[in-house]
Amino acid sequence: MDNAKPVNTSLASHFRLSKDQAPKMEEEKELMAKILYASAIGSLMYTMGYVDVNFTGEVDHRISSIGYVFTVGTTTVSWMSRIQKIVSLSTTEVEYVAVTEARN
């Protein structure tokens, strides 16, 4: 870690959170109060998308390999593993490309 270089991994510029998005009317607040945080997170985790990469793992051309798997519960419903179509300059870039391809 002594030789690690910091990399800025900020969110996309179009992704903005604001207090204006918070519930304002009593009806909205009551509805949100009924949604238990743990239950909401559990629902999201029931359907998961795992992504993994190997930055410049193909040694002849320094091309990265990417892969993803989507699960519902404990059942795999879709997966893919292949050499990346483009050359990435960092592990972060490879991760972004992999996530983008997985969601398409």
N, C-alpha and C positions, 0 to 999 in steps of 0.2 A: 504494500500500500504506500510505501514511501515514494515510489516513482509514479503514482497515479496522477492523472491530470484531470482537473475538474471539468465537467461538461454541463452546460445549461440545458435542463430538460423541462422547460416551461410548457404549459398547455398551449394548444393552438390559440391564435389571437382572437378567433371568433368565439371562444368559450369564455363566457363572463358570468359570474355570480353576483347577485345584488340583493340588498335588503328588500328591494321593491318586489322580488319574487316570493317573499314570505307571505303566508296567509294574512289577510287584513280584516276581512269580515268575520264575525263570530261564527257563522256557519262553516267557513273554511277552516277556522281554528279548531272547531269541534271535530270536523272530519279528520284533520291531521292528528288530533290527540288520540283518535281511535286506532291509528296505525302504529303498532308497536315496532320500535326500531329493530329489535332482534328478529321479529317475525318478517319484517320487510327484507332485511339482509339475508335471512335464511331462504326466503323465496328466490332472491337473486342467485344465491349460491347453489340452489337446486338445479338451475340451468347455468352451467359454467362454460367459458371459452378459455382454455389454457393455450398459451403461446410460448414457444421456445425457439432460440436461435443459436447458431454456432458461427460467430463472426470469423470470416475468412478461413473457414474450416477446410475448404477444398484447396489444397496446397499448391497445385499447379497454376491456377489462375487467381487465387486469393478471393474466391467467391464464397459467400456465406450460404449456409443451409438454414432453412426455416421450416417450422412445422407448427401445427395447431391441432387441438382435439376439442370437440364440443360434447358435453355430457348432459344428460337429464337423469338426475339421481346418480346411480352408479353405472348407467348404461351409456356407452359411447354411441353417438348418433352420426358423427362426421369427423373425419380426420384427414390430414394431408401432411406430407413431408417431401421436400424437394430442394434443389439448388435454387437460390434466389435469382430472379431474372436480371437484376441490375447489380452493379458493384456499389457497395455502401462504404462510407468513409469512417464509420464508427459503430460500436455496438448499439448505441442509442438509435441510430438511423436504421439499423437492421431490425430492431424491435418495432419501430414505428411502421416500417414496411410490412412486417409480418402481421401486425395487428390490423393494418389496413386491408391486407389481402384476406385475412381470416373473416373480417366482417362483410366482405363482398360476397 
